[in-house]
């Protein structure tokens, strides 16, 4: 057995001559003196070289894009950019939904502050923090100071001295306000009574016009307010028209100043007769429409 192994090993070192002749003249062109070991080493070296070259081409050249099943690098980059854009659009869409939801709460007369607190509390329930264990100790003087401050600031939302001049200045840069309906004001703007509008009595079936250019962001019906329509304008102005008998526009429509958007009526349980309940808001704060419009 040992002799056979030695004989097999010796065969690897046996020398052979590879000769290439001319086919017609039998002239010797090239000759090689080889052994089986030489051929084996040459084949292994060639295989390693081909593997290295192929790996380099796949990793560092654009030829890899022609390999079946290999994803284009440009396509991967575009997919990544599209995913980021989709995430950004989803975030913007969510913010718009919250914005329009808040406007709807304001227009429909819901308690916006309580709703906001509930929304914040609901968002905090998903966190691991336990705020129930926090104890806040207030002194008697602190409670009196808070009560006095709340009473002073209770109606600052409406009577902020900087609000009306800024709204007037912004209104002049937007455009001239168009009268929604010509008529008689029967109920004036009174923030102390939480009446953030003017009630205007006009002719039956009179068309209600948009006071400025804008986009209709609310067109709905509620049991209390009837048919209501809200228009978002440039310069952070927002106008609301309530107690209509019919709506002529729908959400998403662009309207011009003076363009009919509804028909005056007395829809809604809180209506006291045919009239227009007109609200004007600036920076999410109600302002007196008579400061800007001559009815």
C-alpha positions, -999 to 999 in steps of 0.1 A, spaced: 0 0 0 29 23 8 45 16 -25 12 25 -43 10 58 -25 45 67 -33 40 57 -69 8 79 -71 27 108 -56 56 103 -80 31 104 -109 23 140 -101 60 150 -107 64 130 -139 74 153 -167 55 154 -200 60 174 -231 32 192 -249 42 199 -285 22 219 -311 30 211 -348 20 228 -380 -8 208 -395 7 206 -430 45 208 -426 46 192 -392 70 219 -381 73 222 -344 59 256 -333 57 255 -295 66 229 -269 59 228 -232 75 206 -205 48 200 -179 39 178 -150 5 170 -136 13 192 -106 20 221 -130 -13 217 -147 -32 215 -114 -15 246 -100 -22 265 -132 -59 256 -132 -63 266 -95 -45 299 -101 -67 307 -132 -98 299 -112 -88 322 -83 -80 349 -108 -114 346 -125 -132 347 -91 -113 378 -80 -119 396 -113 -156 387 -113 -160 400 -77 -142 432 -85 -165 438 -115 -196 431 -94 -185 453 -65 -168 483 -82 -181 487 -118 -214 495 -134 -214 462 -152 -231 447 -122 -263 463 -133 -264 439 -163 -263 408 -140 -298 392 -140 -315 397 -106 -292 426 -95 -311 458 -85 -301 490 -101 -283 514 -77 -301 544 -91 -334 526 -86 -326 519 -50 -317 556 -45 -350 567 -61 -370 542 -39 -353 556 -8 -361 592 -19 -397 582 -26 -401 566 8 -388 598 24 -412 619 3 -441 596 13 -432 599 50 -431 637 46 -464 638 28 -480 616 54 -468 639 81 -481 670 63 -514 653 56 -518 644 93 -510 680 103 -537 692 78 -562 668 92 -556 681 127 -558 717 115 -591 711 97 -604 691 127 -597 720 150 -614 744 126 -644 722 126 -645 721 164 -643 759 165 -671 764 139 -694 738 154 -691 754 188 -674 726 207 -653 732 237 -620 734 219 -598 736 250 -613 704 266 -610 686 233 -573 696 230 -566 684 265 -583 651 259 -563 647 227 -531 654 246 -540 629 273 -548 602 248 -515 607 231 -497 604 264 -514 571 273 -491 553 250 -460 564 269 -444 546 297 -444 576 320 -467 575 350 -478 611 357 -504 601 383 -477 598 409 -467 635 405 -481 656 433 -483 694 429 -486 714 461 -498 749 457 -499 776 484 -530 797 491 -513 828 477 -504 809 445 -541 799 440 -553 835 445 -527 848 420 -537 822 394 -574 831 399 -567 868 395 -546 862 364 -572 840 348 -599 866 354 -578 893 338 -568 871 308 -601 855 303 -611 876 273 -577 885 260 -583 862 231 -607 889 218 -594 922 232 -557 918 226 -546 954 217 -521 941 192 -545 918 175 -569 942 157 -542 966 143 -522 936 130 -553 921 115 -562 954 98 -527 957 84 -528 922 71 -562 928 57 -550 958 37 -522 936 22 -547 908 13 -574 928 -5 -606 946 2 -633 926 20 -665 919 1 -698 922 19 -713 887 24 -748 900 23 -764 935 24 -788 938 52 -794 949 88 -773 937 117 -796 924 144 -770 909 167 -735 924 170 -701 908 178 -701 902 216 -672 881 229 -684 885 265 -715 865 255 -695 842 234 -711 855 203 -681 857 179 -701 868 149 -726 893 135 -761 883 126 -773 899 94 -809 899 82 -814 902 45 -838 893 17 -852 858 14 -831 836 -8 -803 862 -10 -770 848 -21 -742 847 4 -709 857 -11 -673 849 -1 -657 879 16 -622 871 2 -606 848 -23 -599 814 -7 -604 777 -5 -636 760 10 -623 739 38 -657 732 55 -691 725 39 -714 706 63 -747 705 82 -751 704 119 -784 702 139 -776 734 158 -760 756 131 -777 741 100 -758 744 67 -724 760 74 -695 768 51 -660 779 60 -634 795 37 -597 797 44 -582 830 30 -547 843 26 -531 862 54 -544 838 81 -580 849 77 -608 825 80 -645 832 74 -676 812 85 -712 814 72 -739 796 92 -777 790 91 -778 788 53 -807 772 35 -784 756 8 -747 754 0 -734 762 -35 -698 751 -30 -681 720 -16 -649 713 3 -618 719 -18 -634 745 -42 -616 777 -49 -638 808 -46 -633 844 -55 -643 874 -34 -679 882 -41 -686 847 -55 -719 831 -42 -712 802 -19 -746 797 -2 -782 809 1 -793 827 32 -818 808 54 -827 797 89 -815 762 91 -804 748 125 -821 746 159 -804 777 172 -816 799 144 -842 826 153 -852 834 117 -838 840 82 -804 855 87 -767 850 81 -744 842 111 -711 856 99 -678 849 117 -643 863 108 -612 848 123 -576 859 123 -548 836 134 -574 813 150 -589 842 170 -623 857 163 -624 894 154 -652 918 149 -663 917 112 -676 953 115 -640 964 119 -633 954 83 -667 953 65 -695 979 62 -727 959 61 
